[in-house]
Amino acid sequence: MLFRSLLLCLMATLPCLAAEARKSWRIMPIGDSITEGGSTFSVYRLPLWEKLTAAGFVFEYVGSKSSPSRVGPLLHEGYGGKNAEFLLSVVPGNFAKTPADIVLIQAGHNHSIEEKPVPGILAATESLI
């Protein structure tokens, strides 16, 4: 009887688990040029796309900006040369328009050029989060 009850519970939850495994995740890459990319260097977005796709994840990148890649345009919130304060001024509005389940933040590099104290860099990034 206990086995039958457990089996029924498992069977009842399988559709939910299967649906979660097939869930389409929305990923928003946020940051500076390391996120945006450029004509002379590649960034992490394409290799991550390839790894997630190969692993069977269903996902899409979201954001207000687009950069070409060999798999087609990849959306993002990358702003070359900008610091965390700039990101804080534009990203929340763009996130509201294109919400994400997962947010990747690469920020602070340009900030360290302008402002050496680590506490300032951390405060700006924490505000963004």
C-alpha positions as CSV (number, residue, x, y, z in Angstrom):
1,M,0.0,0.0,0.0
2,L,2.8,2.4,0.9
3,F,4.6,1.6,-2.3
4,R,1.5,2.2,-4.3
5,S,1.0,5.6,-2.6
6,L,4.6,6.6,-3.3
7,L,4.2,5.5,-6.9
8,L,1.1,7.6,-7.3
9,C,2.8,10.6,-5.8
10,L,5.7,10.2,-8.1
11,M,3.5,9.8,-11.1
12,A,1.6,12.9,-10.1
13,T,4.8,15.0,-9.9
14,L,6.5,13.7,-13.1
15,P,4.6,16.1,-15.4
16,C,5.7,19.1,-13.3
17,L,9.3,17.9,-13.2
18,A,9.3,17.3,-16.9
19,A,7.9,20.7,-17.6
20,E,10.5,22.4,-15.4
21,A,13.3,20.5,-17.3
22,R,11.9,21.9,-20.5
23,K,11.4,25.4,-19.2
24,S,12.7,28.1,-21.4
25,W,15.1,30.3,-19.4
26,R,15.5,34.0,-20.1
27,I,19.1,35.1,-19.5
28,M,20.2,38.7,-19.5
29,P,23.9,39.4,-19.8
30,I,24.8,42.8,-18.3
31,G,28.1,44.5,-18.3
32,D,30.7,46.5,-20.2
33,S,32.7,45.6,-23.3
34,I,33.4,42.1,-22.0
35,T,29.7,41.6,-22.3
36,E,29.0,43.7,-25.4
37,G,31.9,42.4,-27.5
38,G,33.5,44.1,-30.5
39,S,34.8,43.5,-34.0
40,T,38.3,42.7,-32.7
41,F,37.5,40.3,-29.8
42,S,34.9,37.8,-28.8
43,V,33.1,37.6,-25.5
44,Y,31.6,34.9,-23.2
45,R,28.1,35.1,-24.6
46,L,28.6,32.8,-27.6
47,P,30.7,30.1,-25.8
48,L,28.1,30.1,-23.0
49,W,25.3,29.8,-25.6
50,E,27.1,26.8,-27.2
51,K,27.7,25.1,-23.9
52,L,24.1,25.5,-22.7
53,T,22.7,24.4,-26.0
54,A,24.9,21.3,-26.1
55,A,23.8,20.5,-22.5
56,G,20.2,20.6,-23.7
57,F,19.0,23.7,-22.0
58,V,16.2,25.7,-23.6
59,F,17.0,29.4,-23.2
60,E,17.2,32.8,-24.8
61,Y,19.3,35.8,-24.2
62,V,17.3,39.0,-23.6
63,G,18.2,42.6,-23.5
64,S,17.8,45.9,-25.5
65,K,21.0,45.5,-27.5
66,S,22.0,42.9,-30.1
67,S,25.3,41.8,-31.4
68,P,25.9,39.5,-34.4
69,S,27.4,36.0,-33.9
70,R,27.8,32.9,-36.1
71,V,24.6,31.5,-34.6
72,G,22.6,34.8,-35.2
73,P,22.1,37.9,-33.2
74,L,22.6,37.6,-29.4
75,L,20.7,40.0,-27.2
76,H,22.4,41.6,-24.1
77,E,22.8,44.7,-22.0
78,G,26.5,45.2,-22.7
79,Y,27.9,48.8,-22.8
80,G,31.5,49.1,-23.7
81,G,33.5,51.6,-21.6
82,K,30.7,52.1,-19.1
83,N,30.8,51.6,-15.3
84,A,28.3,50.2,-12.8
85,E,26.7,53.6,-12.2
86,F,25.9,53.8,-15.9
87,L,24.5,50.3,-15.9
88,L,22.3,51.2,-12.9
89,S,20.9,54.1,-14.9
90,V,19.8,52.1,-17.9
91,V,19.4,48.4,-17.0
92,P,16.5,48.5,-14.6
93,G,14.2,50.1,-17.2
94,N,15.4,47.6,-19.9
95,F,14.9,44.7,-17.4
96,A,11.3,45.9,-16.9
97,K,10.8,45.7,-20.6
98,T,12.5,42.3,-21.1
99,P,12.6,40.5,-17.8
100,A,14.9,37.6,-17.2
101,D,15.0,34.5,-15.0
102,I,18.8,34.7,-14.8
103,V,21.0,37.8,-14.8
104,L,24.7,37.6,-15.5
105,I,26.6,40.7,-14.3
106,Q,30.2,41.5,-15.4
107,A,30.8,45.0,-14.0
108,G,33.6,46.8,-12.2
109,H,36.4,46.7,-14.6
110,N,35.9,50.1,-16.1
111,H,35.0,51.4,-12.7
112,S,38.4,50.5,-11.3
113,I,40.0,52.8,-13.9
114,E,37.9,55.7,-12.8
115,E,37.7,55.1,-9.0
116,K,40.4,53.0,-7.3
117,P,38.7,52.3,-4.0
118,V,37.1,48.8,-4.0
119,P,34.3,49.9,-1.7
120,G,33.0,52.3,-4.3
121,I,33.1,49.6,-7.0
122,L,31.3,47.2,-4.6
123,A,28.6,49.8,-3.7
124,A,27.8,50.5,-7.3
125,T,27.6,46.8,-8.2
126,E,25.5,46.0,-5.1
127,S,23.1,48.8,-6.1
128,L,22.8,47.2,-9.6
129,I,21.9,43.9,-8.0
